[in-house]
Amino acid sequence: MIGSTARKLARSISRGPATSRAARTPSRAALSLCRWANEIQLSVPELLEVCDVVTSARPMNLLVFGVGNDSTFWRCLNAGGRTVFLEDNEEWMRLVKKRDPGVDARLVTYKTQIEDWRAGLLDTEIPDLDLPSDVRAQKWDGVIVDAPAGWAPGQPGRMKSIREAARLGRTGGHVFVHDCDREVERAYCDRYLRRERLAREIGRLRHYVL
Ligand SMILES: C[S@@+](CC[C@H](N)C(=O)[O-])C[C@H]1O[C@@H](n2cnc3c(N)ncnc32)[C@H](O)[C@@H]1O
């Protein structure tokens, strides 16, 4: 009990400096500390793969599907650039924005159910995701797909976010899709992002260059 309270306190004290340091210079050690302080789900090698691209191209236009414990890190990493987040869980979005008002997050509705993923693959056109016009108008240098939820029945699944990532990224832009250990993510990546554009696969993260 005391151990977990002390860990929580240590995390909250180190969160700000650890995030700033890792965003400035994302070394393995800095990312390791930042990941621990923020309870980020991506592994250090997965974070490094994204950081390599962002640090060599920043400031950039970066679109992130999903807000989470990593949102502050992504927006700080892309300092001076434009970082926009798309989130379908309103309550969760409000919580993340309260923690970090600098997070530019927009609410979206997927209208899909993960159970329908096979049928969606057969359709020639699945309906577009309703996006804010400024998001649709931008050609994005980088897109990170880590949402919506897709780990249990009844959840929306990432069919639309993967498809939209392929459309919204600019030619030569980078798309990162997390949780590619799952069948749905792999199938939609193969269909819309295509194998020939897969640059690297690190752990559960696929990196495509469009
Ligand atoms: C897999 S999570 C992304 C996690 C993020 N990479 C991180 O490190 O925190 C993707 C989606 O799950 C949902 N989610 C994640 N954590 C949640 C929470 N604590 N409460 C509600 N929804 C959550 C949100 O809708 C979010 O867009």
The ligand as a Gaussian input file, in Angstrom:
#p B3LYP/6-31G(d) Opt

LIG

0 1
 C       -5.428000       1.762000     -26.672000
 S       -5.930000       3.304000     -26.050000
 C       -4.502000       4.291000     -26.371000
 C       -3.602000       4.305000     -25.197000
 C       -2.415000       5.232000     -25.307000
 N       -1.502000       4.768000     -26.324000
 C       -1.705000       5.332000     -23.974000
 O       -0.514000       5.011000     -23.879000
 O       -2.359000       5.768000     -23.031000
 C       -7.078000       3.776000     -27.254000
 C       -8.459000       4.163000     -26.823000
 O       -8.871000       3.460000     -25.695000
 C       -9.747000       4.255000     -24.921000
 N       -9.202000       4.359000     -23.562000
 C       -7.952000       4.142000     -23.192000
 N       -7.802000       4.289000     -21.862000
 C       -9.000000       4.622000     -21.393000
 C       -9.492000       4.910000     -20.106000
 N       -8.714000       4.863000     -19.016000
 N      -10.785000       5.217000     -19.991000
 C      -11.568000       5.253000     -21.081000
 N      -11.155000       4.984000     -22.339000
 C       -9.886000       4.672000     -22.492000
 C       -9.851000       5.612000     -25.569000
 O      -11.039000       5.732000     -26.292000
 C       -8.626000       5.621000     -26.471000
 O       -8.814000       6.392000     -27.635000

